[in-house]
Amino acid sequence: MGKTYRYETDIPESFTDFDPDKYAHEVREWVDQLVPSNAKVALSGSGGVDSTTLAYALHPILGSRLYVYFIDDGLRRIIGGRPEADVTAGMFGTFENFEVIHTADKVIPALEGYSSGELKRQIMIDRYLEASNRFLERLGALFVLDGTIKADIVTKKARKQLQHNLDLAYDVDKLEPLASLFKPHVRRLGRYAGLPEEFVHKIPCPGPAMLLRVGGRFERDKLDVIKEANDLFEQGIEEYMRAITGKPYEYDPDTGVREPFQYFAYTIDPAMHRFGSLEGKYSDIAGTAVECLVTDTKAMFFDPAEEEQRRALYEPTLWINAEKFPDYDVLWRIREEAEKDNYPRVVIQLSEGSGRYPIIMKAVNSSDAMSALSMELPIDMLQETAGELYDMGALKTGYEISKKPPASIELF
């Protein structure tokens, strides 16, 4: 197992004072000091903003010694109807070395039938590491670059949550040049390094990708359904944003914040149990009759009272089926009450179908991923998307209204 070298430096408190040219210069010097002039350096490219920014920032000094690889394990997203491997390959068309490693035939069967979120993460990490180390050995690389950012490190330390990138024990030394930056700083560095504007503002997606959107028992069919559903919802959000802003997102150059921050669809096991004793209270809050259901599938949450949690915490989701979809001020009151009842995650039902799996939509705003609030999306937009998900074979559809903390953004 190799060592981990993490570039740590103070970042200006004001985002507008962050100088990407200065950071790029310093981090290039840092890499130059660590890496011999004849050494091959690999970079684990996830297709996300962090690892792509890292590749673009260091390519000027590493050139043909930089070998970017993308592991297509069957868990990657569909983006605008295209496999993420194809989208990522397009970003590295001018690089001397880029390779896609196909491992779905090993990863998907290994996950089949498992329900535990932590176990599924660990299986994915183990297979990812095996494929990476085989590639590094074949290449003869002495180092691997990793797109770990500050938010990953803080989350790992405070929340005791498995982090895909931090829990990779490579056989060679790992370099983390972005470890001092949060997402807004990475985006600014990416623009400086030459990333296309639409990629600079690409929505974040964690390393395990669609694995984290398959709640409960892992099934290949379940994964296939949610990949298509996720792409549909992502495109729907971007069409909605274009209609009101002219762009698929809003960006504040003074803060580096992108709105929406993150949006996706996920699925869970269909089993739910009615909790009639809660219905009177929530009907009073909603001003209409509601049915309260509790999911068998449990999702991760954080206890705000604990600065550092000793273990990952999980609770079921409270699923509210209201006779009439409440206004958002009412939904926020429902959410607050649910948190008091120890349900950190709340979903409001949109429609009911005859398919196999519930599909839930989620969209949040956040400045740094350490906290997040649900977006107030128009009900007609949600219902239109729910209708399309129904046509895809959804059993139920819903919109999650939780905030972080206590709920995590992803399921686990």
KEKE-3310 file (N, C-alpha, C; in steps of 0.2 Angstrom, whole numbers, plus 5000, padded with zeros to 4 digits):
npx = (5004:5003:5009:5000:4999:4995:4990:4990:4985:4982:4966:4959:4947:4937:4928:4930:4943:4951:4964:4965:4976:4987:4986:4986:4999:5007:5003:5007:5021:5022:5019:5029:5040:5038:5037:5047:5056:5055:5045:5030:5013:4997:4980:4965:4951:4935:4925:4919:4919:4930:4941:4943:4946:4958:4966:4967:4973:4986:4991:4998:5011:5014:5011:5014:5017:5006:4993:4977:4963:4947:4936:4923:4911:4898:4890:4890:4883:4869:4870:4861:4856:4868:4881:4891:4904:4907:4905:4915:4926:4926:4930:4944:4950:4961:4971:4986:4986:4973:4961:4948:4942:4934:4923:4911:4906:4911:4908:4894:4888:4894:4888:4874:4859:4863:4859:4863:4869:4883:4890:4888:4894:4907:4910:4910:4921:4931:4931:4934:4947:4954:4954:4960:4973:4978:4979:4988:4999:5002:5004:5016:5016:5021:5014:4998:4985:4973:4956:4952:4943:4941:4929:4926:4936:4932:4919:4922:4930:4921:4909:4910:4908:4909:4920:4922:4934:4943:4945:4952:4965:4978:4992:5002:5010:4998:4993:4985:4981:4970:4966:4964:4953:4936:4921:4916:4929:4936:4929:4932:4945:4945:4940:4950:4960:4955:4944:4929:4915:4902:4906:4913:4903:4896:4885:4888:4893:4894:4908:4904:4893:4878:4876:4873:4861:4852:4843:4841:4839:4850:4848:4850:4840:4834:4844:4845:4833:4833:4844:4839:4828:4835:4842:4831:4825:4836:4838:4825:4825:4835:4829:4819:4826:4832:4821:4818:4829:4837:4848:4855:4857:4860:4874:4883:4896:4902:4901:4904:4894:4883:4867:4854:4862:4863:4855:4844:4838:4832:4829:4820:4817:4801:4793:4783:4776:4760:4758:4747:4745:4751:4745:4734:4740:4749:4739:4732:4742:4745:4733:4724:4718:4730:4740:4752:4766:4780:4796:4803:4816:4831:4839:4854:4858:4863:4868:4865:4869:4880:4897:4907:4903:4902:4899:4890:4874:4857:4840:4823:4813:4800:4785:4774:4758:4748:4731:4729:4742:4753:4757:4773:4777:4770:4775:4788:4785:4780:4791:4799:4792:4793:4806:4807:4800:4809:4812:4822:4822:4811:4798:4786:4772:4769:4763:4755:4758:4759:4771:4787:4796:4797:4801:4810:4812:4825:4831:4843:4849:4865:4880:4892:4891:4891:4880:4862:4848:4831:4825:4812:4803:4791:4775:4768:4778:4785:4774:4772:4785:4783:4773:4780:4789:4780:4776:4788:4788:4786:4782:4778:4779:4789:4793:4808:4809:4819:4832:4849:4860:4847:4847:4857:4864:4864:4858:4866)
npy = (4994:5011:5027:5042:5058:5074:5089:5103:5119:5136:5144:5159:5167:5174:5170:5178:5182:5171:5165:5157:5155:5157:5146:5135:5137:5134:5121:5114:5116:5109:5095:5093:5093:5081:5071:5061:5066:5057:5049:5039:5045:5041:5045:5044:5046:5051:5057:5068:5085:5087:5078:5080:5093:5092:5085:5093:5104:5099:5093:5102:5102:5088:5082:5069:5060:5059:5048:5045:5037:5029:5020:5010:5003:4999:5006:5019:5035:5039:5052:5064:5055:5048:5037:5039:5036:5039:5052:5057:5052:5061:5073:5071:5071:5078:5074:5064:5051:5041:5030:5018:5007:4992:4985:4980:4967:4961:4969:4971:4958:4955:4964:4960:4957:4962:4972:4981:4998:5002:4990:4988:4999:4996:4984:4990:4999:4990:4982:4992:4996:4985:4984:4997:4995:4984:4991:5001:4993:4987:4998:5003:5014:5026:5034:5039:5051:5059:5066:5071:5082:5096:5095:5081:5076:5082:5077:5063:5063:5069:5062:5048:5041:5030:5035:5035:5039:5042:5030:5022:5011:5012:5003:5011:5027:5040:5055:5070:5084:5093:5095:5105:5113:5118:5114:5126:5133:5123:5123:5136:5135:5125:5132:5141:5132:5128:5120:5117:5128:5123:5111:5115:5118:5107:5095:5089:5072:5058:5046:5032:5034:5029:5018:5023:5027:5017:5011:5000:4982:4977:4976:4971:4975:4985:4994:4998:5003:5015:5022:5027:5034:5044:5051:5056:5065:5074:5080:5086:5095:5104:5109:5116:5126:5132:5138:5148:5155:5155:5147:5131:5131:5142:5154:5161:5172:5179:5171:5158:5149:5137:5135:5124:5115:5101:5087:5073:5056:5043:5026:5014:5000:4992:4989:4996:5002:5006:5020:5023:5030:5042:5050:5059:5070:5074:5076:5087:5097:5098:5102:5094:5077:5064:5050:5041:5033:5021:5017:5002:5002:5009:5025:5035:5046:5061:5066:5081:5085:5078:5081:5073:5058:5041:5030:5026:5031:5026:5027:5024:5031:5043:5043:5052:5053:5064:5070:5081:5090:5099:5116:5124:5130:5123:5110:5112:5113:5101:5093:5098:5093:5080:5077:5079:5068:5059:5055:5058:5059:5064:5060:5066:5060:5059:5052:5036:5020:5005:4998:4991:4997:5011:5028:5041:5059:5071:5087:5099:5114:5121:5127:5121:5108:5103:5107:5107:5112:5108:5111:5122:5116:5119:5112:5108:5105:5094:5085:5082:5076:5065:5059:5054:5046:5036:5031:5024:5014:5015:5011:5020:5037:5051:5066:5071:5081:5083:5090:5094:5095:5085:5074:5065:5070:5060:5043:5034)
npz = (5000:4995:5000:5005:4999:5003:4997:5006:5011:5016:5012:5005:5015:5009:4994:4982:4983:4980:4970:4956:4947:4955:4964:4955:4951:4963:4966:4955:4957:4969:4965:4955:4964:4971:4961:4951:4936:4926:4929:4927:4928:4934:4933:4941:4933:4935:4928:4933:4939:4948:4947:4933:4932:4939:4930:4919:4925:4928:4917:4908:4914:4916:4904:4891:4901:4909:4912:4910:4916:4915:4924:4919:4927:4926:4934:4931:4926:4914:4903:4896:4887:4883:4887:4902:4900:4887:4886:4895:4888:4878:4884:4885:4873:4868:4875:4877:4883:4887:4894:4894:4906:4907:4918:4922:4921:4931:4943:4944:4946:4958:4967:4967:4975:4988:5002:5012:5013:5017:5015:5001:4996:5000:4993:4980:4981:4983:4971:4962:4966:4964:4950:4947:4953:4945:4932:4936:4938:4926:4918:4925:4933:4945:4953:4958:4954:4962:4964:4976:4987:4999:5005:5005:5014:5026:5028:5029:5041:5051:5050:5049:5037:5023:5011:4994:4986:4997:5003:4996:4994:4986:4977:4974:4977:4982:4976:4982:4975:4976:4989:4997:4993:4991:4982:4974:4973:4965:4953:4949:4947:4937:4926:4924:4920:4908:4906:4897:4898:4901:4907:4918:4926:4928:4937:4953:4956:4966:4968:4968:4961:4952:4960:4973:4971:4971:4982:4996:4992:4980:4963:4946:4936:4943:4944:4930:4928:4936:4931:4918:4923:4931:4922:4914:4924:4927:4914:4914:4924:4920:4908:4914:4921:4910:4904:4913:4916:4905:4905:4909:4923:4937:4941:4953:4952:4963:4974:4969:4969:4962:4956:4952:4965:4966:4958:4956:4953:4963:4968:4979:4989:4987:4998:5011:5026:5034:5045:5055:5067:5066:5057:5059:5065:5055:5045:5050:5050:5036:5031:5024:5020:5024:5021:5030:5028:5031:5026:5022:5017:5023:5026:5026:5039:5048:5064:5071:5084:5087:5085:5080:5073:5079:5071:5056:5053:5052:5046:5043:5029:5030:5021:5014:5009:5002:5000:4993:4985:4996:4999:4998:5010:5020:5018:5023:5036:5039:5037:5047:5058:5056:5058:5072:5075:5073:5060:5048:5034:5022:5010:4998:4991:4973:4963:4958:4952:4943:4942:4947:4956:4968:4963:4967:4966:4968:4972:4976:4984:4988:4996:4998:5000:5013:5020:5015:5006:5001:4984:4979:4968:4954:4956:4945:4936:4943:4943:4929:4926:4934:4928:4917:4922:4927:4915:4913:4921:4935:4952:4962:4963:4970:4979:4987:5002:5011:5022:5023:5037:5045:5036:5024:5008:4997:4997:5005)
capx = (5000:5007:5008:4995:5002:4989:4992:4986:4987:4976:4963:4956:4940:4932:4929:4933:4950:4954:4967:4967:4983:4992:4985:4989:5007:5009:5002:5012:5027:5022:5019:5036:5045:5037:5037:5053:5055:5054:5040:5023:5008:4990:4974:4958:4946:4928:4921:4917:4923:4936:4946:4944:4950:4965:4969:4968:4978:4992:4993:5004:5018:5016:5011:5013:5018:5000:4989:4970:4959:4940:4933:4916:4909:4891:4887:4890:4877:4868:4870:4858:4855:4874:4885:4896:4911:4908:4905:4921:4931:4926:4934:4951:4952:4967:4976:4990:4984:4966:4959:4942:4943:4927:4923:4904:4904:4913:4905:4887:4886:4896:4883:4868:4856:4865:4855:4867:4873:4890:4893:4888:4900:4914:4911:4912:4927:4936:4932:4937:4954:4957:4955:4965:4980:4980:4981:4994:5005:5003:5007:5022:5015:5024:5010:4991:4982:4966:4952:4949:4943:4941:4922:4927:4940:4928:4914:4925:4932:4916:4903:4912:4905:4914:4921:4925:4941:4948:4946:4956:4972:4982:4998:5007:5008:4993:4993:4978:4982:4965:4963:4962:4948:4929:4918:4917:4936:4938:4926:4936:4952:4944:4939:4957:4964:4953:4938:4923:4910:4897:4909:4915:4897:4893:4883:4892:4890:4899:4912:4900:4888:4871:4875:4870:4854:4849:4842:4838:4842:4853:4846:4852:4835:4833:4849:4844:4827:4835:4848:4835:4824:4839:4843:4825:4824:4841:4836:4819:4828:4839:4825:4815:4831:4833:4815:4817:4835:4841:4854:4853:4859:4863:4880:4885:4903:4905:4902:4905:4889:4879:4860:4854:4868:4863:4848:4845:4832:4834:4824:4821:4813:4794:4790:4781:4771:4756:4759:4741:4745:4754:4741:4730:4744:4751:4734:4731:4748:4744:4726:4721:4720:4736:4742:4759:4770:4787:4799:4808:4823:4834:4844:4859:4857:4868:4865:4868:4871:4886:4902:4910:4899:4906:4897:4885:4867:4852:4833:4818:4810:4793:4782:4768:4753:4742:4725:4731:4749:4753:4761:4780:4778:4767:4779:4793:4782:4779:4798:4801:4788:4795:4813:4805:4798:4815:4812:4826:4821:4803:4796:4779:4770:4766:4758:4755:4758:4759:4778:4790:4800:4796:4806:4810:4816:4828:4835:4845:4854:4870:4886:4898:4889:4891:4873:4859:4841:4827:4822:4805:4801:4784:4771:4766:4784:4786:4769:4774:4790:4781:4769:4784:4792:4775:4777:4794:4786:4787:4777:4776:4784:4788:4798:4810:4809:4823:4837:4855:4858:4850:4848:4863:4861:4863:4855:4870)
capy = (5000:5017:5033:5047:5065:5079:5096:5107:5126:5141:5147:5165:5167:5177:5167:5182:5183:5165:5166:5150:5155:5156:5139:5131:5137:5131:5114:5111:5115:5103:5089:5093:5091:5074:5066:5061:5069:5051:5044:5039:5047:5039:5049:5040:5050:5049:5060:5073:5091:5087:5074:5083:5099:5090:5083:5099:5108:5096:5091:5106:5100:5081:5080:5062:5056:5058:5043:5046:5031:5029:5013:5009:4997:4998:5011:5026:5038:5041:5059:5067:5049:5045:5034:5043:5034:5042:5060:5058:5052:5067:5078:5070:5069:5081:5071:5059:5045:5040:5023:5016:5000:4990:4980:4979:4960:4959:4973:4971:4952:4955:4968:4958:4954:4965:4978:4986:5003:5002:4984:4989:5004:4993:4980:4994:5001:4984:4981:4998:4996:4979:4986:5002:4992:4981:4996:5004:4988:4986:5004:5005:5021:5027:5039:5040:5057:5058:5072:5072:5089:5097:5092:5074:5075:5084:5072:5057:5064:5070:5058:5041:5039:5028:5040:5031:5041:5042:5023:5018:5009:5010:5000:5016:5033:5044:5063:5074:5091:5098:5093:5112:5116:5116:5114:5132:5134:5119:5126:5142:5132:5122:5137:5143:5127:5127:5116:5120:5131:5118:5106:5118:5118:5100:5094:5084:5065:5054:5041:5026:5036:5026:5013:5027:5029:5010:5010:4993:4977:4979:4971:4974:4978:4991:4999:5000:5008:5021:5026:5030:5039:5049:5055:5060:5070:5078:5084:5090:5101:5108:5112:5120:5131:5136:5142:5154:5159:5155:5142:5125:5133:5149:5154:5167:5173:5182:5166:5152:5144:5135:5133:5120:5112:5094:5084:5066:5052:5036:5021:5010:4994:4994:4988:5001:5000:5012:5022:5027:5035:5049:5053:5064:5076:5077:5079:5094:5102:5098:5104:5089:5070:5061:5043:5041:5026:5021:5013:4997:5004:5014:5029:5038:5053:5064:5068:5087:5085:5075:5084:5067:5052:5035:5026:5028:5031:5025:5027:5023:5037:5044:5044:5056:5053:5069:5070:5087:5092:5105:5122:5122:5132:5118:5105:5113:5112:5093:5091:5100:5089:5073:5077:5078:5061:5055:5054:5064:5060:5064:5061:5068:5056:5063:5048:5029:5017:4998:4996:4987:5001:5018:5032:5048:5064:5076:5093:5103:5120:5121:5131:5117:5101:5102:5107:5107:5113:5106:5116:5123:5115:5119:5106:5105:5102:5088:5080:5080:5071:5059:5055:5051:5040:5031:5027:5020:5008:5017:5009:5026:5043:5056:5072:5072:5087:5083:5095:5091:5089:5078:5069:5065:5071:5054:5038:5031)
capz = (5000:4995:5005:5003:5000:5002:4997:5011:5011:5018:5006:5007:5017:5003:4988:4977:4984:4978:4964:4953:4944:4961:4967:4950:4951:4969:4966:4950:4960:4974:4961:4952:4969:4973:4955:4947:4929:4921:4931:4924:4933:4932:4936:4941:4930:4937:4924:4937:4939:4952:4943:4926:4933:4941:4924:4915:4928:4928:4910:4906:4917:4915:4897:4890:4907:4912:4910:4913:4915:4917:4925:4917:4931:4925:4939:4929:4924:4907:4903:4890:4883:4882:4893:4904:4897:4880:4888:4898:4883:4874:4887:4885:4866:4866:4879:4874:4885:4890:4893:4897:4908:4907:4924:4924:4921:4938:4948:4945:4949:4965:4971:4966:4981:4994:5004:5016:5010:5018:5011:4994:4995:5001:4987:4974:4982:4982:4964:4959:4968:4960:4943:4947:4954:4939:4927:4938:4938:4919:4916:4928:4936:4952:4957:4955:4956:4965:4964:4983:4989:5006:5008:5006:5020:5032:5029:5031:5048:5055:5049:5049:5031:5018:5005:4988:4985:5003:5006:4990:4996:4980:4978:4973:4981:4980:4977:4982:4975:4977:4995:5001:4990:4991:4975:4971:4971:4960:4947:4946:4945:4931:4921:4923:4917:4901:4905:4894:4903:4903:4911:4924:4930:4929:4943:4956:4957:4970:4965:4967:4955:4952:4966:4978:4969:4971:4989:4997:4988:4973:4957:4939:4933:4947:4942:4923:4928:4939:4926:4914:4927:4933:4916:4913:4929:4926:4908:4915:4928:4915:4904:4918:4922:4904:4903:4918:4916:4899:4905:4913:4930:4938:4944:4956:4952:4969:4979:4966:4970:4957:4958:4958:4967:4964:4957:4954:4955:4966:4970:4985:4989:4987:5005:5016:5031:5036:5052:5056:5073:5064:5051:5062:5066:5048:5041:5053:5047:5029:5029:5020:5023:5022:5023:5032:5027:5033:5021:5024:5015:5027:5022:5030:5042:5052:5071:5072:5090:5087:5080:5076:5074:5079:5066:5051:5056:5046:5048:5037:5026:5031:5015:5015:5003:5004:4996:4989:4986:5000:4997:5001:5017:5023:5017:5027:5043:5039:5037:5054:5063:5055:5061:5079:5076:5071:5052:5045:5027:5020:5003:4997:4985:4967:4959:4960:4946:4943:4941:4952:4961:4969:4961:4971:4964:4973:4970:4982:4984:4993:4994:4999:5001:5020:5021:5008:5006:4995:4980:4978:4961:4953:4956:4938:4933:4946:4941:4922:4926:4938:4923:4912:4926:4927:4909:4913:4925:4942:4956:4965:4962:4975:4979:4994:5004:5017:5022:5026:5041:5047:5030:5019:5001:4994:5002:5009)
cpx = (5004:5005:5003:4999:4996:4992:4987:4989:4981:4973:4959:4949:4935:4934:4932:4940:4954:4957:4969:4974:4988:4992:4988:4997:5010:5008:5006:5019:5028:5022:5026:5041:5044:5038:5043:5052:5053:5048:5033:5018:5001:4986:4968:4953:4939:4923:4918:4921:4929:4942:4948:4948:4957:4969:4971:4973:4985:4995:4999:5011:5020:5015:5010:5015:5012:4995:4982:4966:4952:4938:4925:4914:4902:4887:4887:4884:4876:4867:4867:4858:4862:4877:4890:4903:4912:4909:4912:4927:4932:4930:4941:4953:4958:4973:4980:4988:4977:4964:4953:4943:4936:4927:4916:4902:4907:4910:4898:4885:4888:4891:4876:4865:4858:4861:4859:4871:4880:4893:4893:4893:4906:4915:4913:4919:4933:4937:4936:4945:4957:4959:4960:4972:4982:4982:4987:5000:5007:5006:5014:5022:5018:5019:5003:4988:4975:4962:4949:4949:4941:4934:4923:4930:4936:4923:4916:4927:4926:4910:4904:4908:4910:4914:4925:4933:4946:4949:4949:4963:4976:4989:5004:5005:5003:4994:4986:4980:4977:4962:4961:4956:4941:4927:4919:4924:4938:4935:4930:4942:4951:4943:4946:4961:4961:4947:4932:4918:4905:4899:4911:4909:4893:4891:4887:4889:4896:4902:4908:4894:4881:4871:4872:4863:4849:4848:4839:4842:4844:4851:4848:4846:4833:4838:4847:4838:4829:4840:4844:4831:4829:4841:4837:4824:4830:4840:4830:4821:4831:4835:4821:4820:4832:4827:4814:4823:4839:4847:4851:4855:4860:4869:4882:4893:4906:4906:4904:4900:4885:4872:4857:4861:4868:4856:4849:4838:4835:4828:4826:4817:4805:4790:4789:4776:4767:4757:4753:4741:4748:4750:4737:4734:4746:4745:4732:4736:4746:4737:4722:4722:4726:4737:4750:4761:4777:4790:4803:4815:4825:4839:4848:4857:4863:4865:4869:4871:4878:4891:4905:4906:4904:4905:4891:4878:4862:4845:4829:4816:4802:4790:4775:4764:4747:4737:4726:4738:4750:4758:4768:4781:4775:4772:4785:4791:4782:4786:4800:4798:4791:4802:4812:4803:4803:4815:4816:4825:4813:4802:4788:4777:4767:4761:4759:4754:4757:4766:4781:4794:4797:4802:4805:4815:4819:4832:4836:4849:4859:4876:4892:4897:4889:4884:4869:4851:4837:4825:4815:4803:4793:4781:4770:4772:4786:4780:4770:4779:4788:4777:4774:4788:4787:4775:4783:4793:4787:4781:4774:4781:4783:4794:4801:4811:4814:4828:4843:4859:4851:4851:4854:4860:4859:4860:4859:4878)
cpy = (5006:5022:5038:5054:5070:5086:5101:5114:5130:5144:5153:5164:5169:5173:5171:5183:5176:5166:5159:5150:5154:5149:5134:5131:5133:5124:5111:5111:5109:5096:5088:5090:5084:5069:5067:5063:5063:5047:5045:5041:5045:5044:5045:5045:5048:5052:5066:5079:5091:5084:5077:5089:5098:5088:5089:5104:5106:5094:5096:5104:5092:5079:5072:5058:5055:5053:5043:5039:5032:5022:5013:5003:4996:5002:5018:5029:5038:5049:5062:5061:5046:5042:5039:5042:5038:5050:5061:5057:5058:5073:5077:5068:5072:5078:5065:5052:5045:5033:5022:5009:4998:4984:4978:4972:4957:4962:4971:4964:4952:4959:4965:4955:4957:4971:4983:4991:5003:4996:4985:4994:5000:4988:4984:4996:4996:4982:4986:4998:4991:4981:4992:4999:4988:4985:4999:5000:4988:4992:5006:5012:5020:5031:5038:5047:5056:5065:5073:5080:5090:5094:5085:5072:5077:5079:5066:5058:5065:5065:5051:5038:5036:5033:5036:5033:5040:5035:5019:5017:5007:5007:5005:5022:5037:5051:5066:5081:5096:5098:5100:5115:5114:5117:5120:5134:5130:5121:5132:5140:5129:5126:5140:5138:5125:5122:5120:5123:5127:5113:5108:5118:5112:5098:5088:5077:5061:5049:5035:5027:5032:5021:5017:5028:5022:5009:5003:4988:4979:4973:4975:4978:4985:4996:5002:5005:5015:5025:5030:5036:5045:5054:5059:5066:5076:5083:5088:5096:5106:5112:5117:5127:5135:5140:5148:5158:5159:5150:5136:5126:5140:5149:5161:5168:5176:5176:5159:5147:5143:5133:5130:5117:5105:5091:5078:5062:5046:5032:5017:5004:4996:4993:4994:4999:5006:5013:5026:5032:5042:5053:5059:5070:5079:5079:5086:5099:5103:5102:5100:5082:5068:5054:5043:5033:5027:5016:5008:4999:5010:5018:5033:5045:5055:5067:5075:5088:5082:5078:5078:5061:5046:5030:5029:5027:5030:5025:5026:5030:5037:5046:5046:5056:5057:5069:5076:5089:5099:5110:5120:5125:5127:5112:5106:5112:5104:5091:5092:5095:5082:5072:5076:5071:5056:5052:5059:5064:5059:5064:5062:5064:5061:5058:5041:5025:5009:4995:4992:4991:5008:5022:5039:5053:5069:5081:5097:5109:5119:5125:5127:5110:5099:5102:5108:5108:5111:5112:5116:5123:5116:5112:5103:5102:5095:5083:5078:5075:5065:5055:5051:5045:5035:5027:5022:5014:5009:5014:5015:5031:5048:5061:5072:5079:5088:5089:5091:5097:5090:5073:5070:5067:5065:5049:5035:5032)
cpz = (5000:5000:5001:5004:4998:5002:5001:5012:5013:5012:5009:5009:5012:4997:4982:4977:4982:4971:4961:4950:4950:4963:4961:4950:4957:4968:4961:4953:4965:4970:4958:4957:4971:4967:4951:4940:4924:4923:4928:4930:4931:4936:4935:4939:4931:4932:4927:4936:4942:4949:4936:4927:4935:4935:4920:4918:4928:4922:4907:4908:4916:4908:4895:4895:4911:4909:4913:4911:4918:4918:4924:4921:4930:4929:4937:4926:4916:4907:4896:4885:4881:4888:4895:4902:4891:4882:4891:4893:4879:4877:4887:4878:4864:4870:4876:4876:4889:4888:4897:4899:4910:4913:4926:4925:4928:4944:4949:4948:4956:4970:4971:4973:4988:4995:5008:5012:5011:5015:5004:4992:4995:4995:4981:4975:4981:4975:4960:4960:4964:4953:4942:4948:4948:4933:4929:4937:4930:4916:4919:4931:4943:4956:4954:4958:4957:4966:4971:4984:4996:5009:5009:5012:5026:5033:5032:5039:5053:5055:5049:5043:5026:5013:5000:4987:4991:5005:5000:4993:4990:4982:4977:4977:4978:4981:4977:4981:4976:4984:5000:4999:4991:4984:4971:4968:4965:4953:4944:4944:4938:4925:4919:4919:4910:4900:4901:4899:4905:4907:4918:4929:4930:4936:4947:4957:4961:4966:4963:4962:4957:4958:4971:4977:4969:4979:4990:4993:4981:4968:4951:4936:4937:4945:4935:4923:4931:4935:4921:4917:4929:4927:4914:4917:4928:4920:4910:4919:4924:4911:4908:4919:4916:4903:4908:4918:4910:4899:4910:4921:4931:4942:4946:4956:4958:4974:4976:4967:4964:4959:4952:4959:4964:4963:4954:4956:4958:4967:4976:4984:4990:4994:5009:5020:5033:5043:5054:5062:5071:5059:5053:5062:5059:5044:5044:5050:5040:5027:5025:5022:5020:5025:5025:5032:5029:5029:5025:5023:5020:5024:5028:5033:5046:5059:5072:5079:5091:5082:5076:5078:5074:5074:5061:5054:5051:5050:5042:5035:5028:5024:5016:5008:5005:4998:4991:4991:4990:4997:5001:5008:5022:5023:5022:5035:5044:5040:5045:5059:5062:5058:5069:5080:5074:5064:5049:5037:5026:5013:5003:4990:4979:4963:4961:4953:4947:4942:4947:4957:4962:4966:4964:4967:4969:4970:4976:4980:4990:4991:4994:5000:5008:5023:5015:5010:5000:4991:4980:4971:4960:4953:4949:4934:4936:4944:4934:4922:4929:4933:4918:4916:4927:4921:4909:4917:4933:4946:4960:4963:4968:4975:4986:4996:5010:5016:5025:5031:5043:5041:5026:5012:4998:4999:5007:5007)
residu = (MET:GLY:LYS:THR:TYR:ARG:TYR:GLU:THR:ASP:ILE:PRO:GLU:SER:PHE:THR:ASP:PHE:ASP:PRO:ASP:LYS:TYR:ALA:HIS:GLU:VAL:ARG:GLU:TRP:VAL:ASP:GLN:LEU:VAL:PRO:SER:ASN:ALA:LYS:VAL:ALA:LEU:SER:GLY:SER:GLY:GLY:VAL:ASP:SER:THR:THR:LEU:ALA:TYR:ALA:LEU:HIS:PRO:ILE:LEU:GLY:SER:ARG:LEU:TYR:VAL:TYR:PHE:ILE:ASP:ASP:GLY:LEU:ARG:ARG:ILE:ILE:GLY:GLY:ARG:PRO:GLU:ALA:ASP:VAL:THR:ALA:GLY:MET:PHE:GLY:THR:PHE:GLU:ASN:PHE:GLU:VAL:ILE:HIS:THR:ALA:ASP:LYS:VAL:ILE:PRO:ALA:LEU:GLU:GLY:TYR:SER:SER:GLY:GLU:LEU:LYS:ARG:GLN:ILE:MET:ILE:ASP:ARG:TYR:LEU:GLU:ALA:SER:ASN:ARG:PHE:LEU:GLU:ARG:LEU:GLY:ALA:LEU:PHE:VAL:LEU:ASP:GLY:THR:ILE:LYS:ALA:ASP:ILE:VAL:THR:LYS:LYS:ALA:ARG:LYS:GLN:LEU:GLN:HIS:ASN:LEU:ASP:LEU:ALA:TYR:ASP:VAL:ASP:LYS:LEU:GLU:PRO:LEU:ALA:SER:LEU:PHE:LYS:PRO:HIS:VAL:ARG:ARG:LEU:GLY:ARG:TYR:ALA:GLY:LEU:PRO:GLU:GLU:PHE:VAL:HIS:LYS:ILE:PRO:CYS:PRO:GLY:PRO:ALA:MET:LEU:LEU:ARG:VAL:GLY:GLY:ARG:PHE:GLU:ARG:ASP:LYS:LEU:ASP:VAL:ILE:LYS:GLU:ALA:ASN:ASP:LEU:PHE:GLU:GLN:GLY:ILE:GLU:GLU:TYR:MET:ARG:ALA:ILE:THR:GLY:LYS:PRO:TYR:GLU:TYR:ASP:PRO:ASP:THR:GLY:VAL:ARG:GLU:PRO:PHE:GLN:TYR:PHE:ALA:TYR:THR:ILE:ASP:PRO:ALA:MET:HIS:ARG:PHE:GLY:SER:LEU:GLU:GLY:LYS:TYR:SER:ASP:ILE:ALA:GLY:THR:ALA:VAL:GLU:CYS:LEU:VAL:THR:ASP:THR:LYS:ALA:MET:PHE:PHE:ASP:PRO:ALA:GLU:GLU:GLU:GLN:ARG:ARG:ALA:LEU:TYR:GLU:PRO:THR:LEU:TRP:ILE:ASN:ALA:GLU:LYS:PHE:PRO:ASP:TYR:ASP:VAL:LEU:TRP:ARG:ILE:ARG:GLU:GLU:ALA:GLU:LYS:ASP:ASN:TYR:PRO:ARG:VAL:VAL:ILE:GLN:LEU:SER:GLU:GLY:SER:GLY:ARG:TYR:PRO:ILE:ILE:MET:LYS:ALA:VAL:ASN:SER:SER:ASP:ALA:MET:SER:ALA:LEU:SER:MET:GLU:LEU:PRO:ILE:ASP:MET:LEU:GLN:GLU:THR:ALA:GLY:GLU:LEU:TYR:ASP:MET:GLY:ALA:LEU:LYS:THR:GLY:TYR:GLU:ILE:SER:LYS:LYS:PRO:PRO:ALA:SER:ILE:GLU:LEU:PHE)
# end
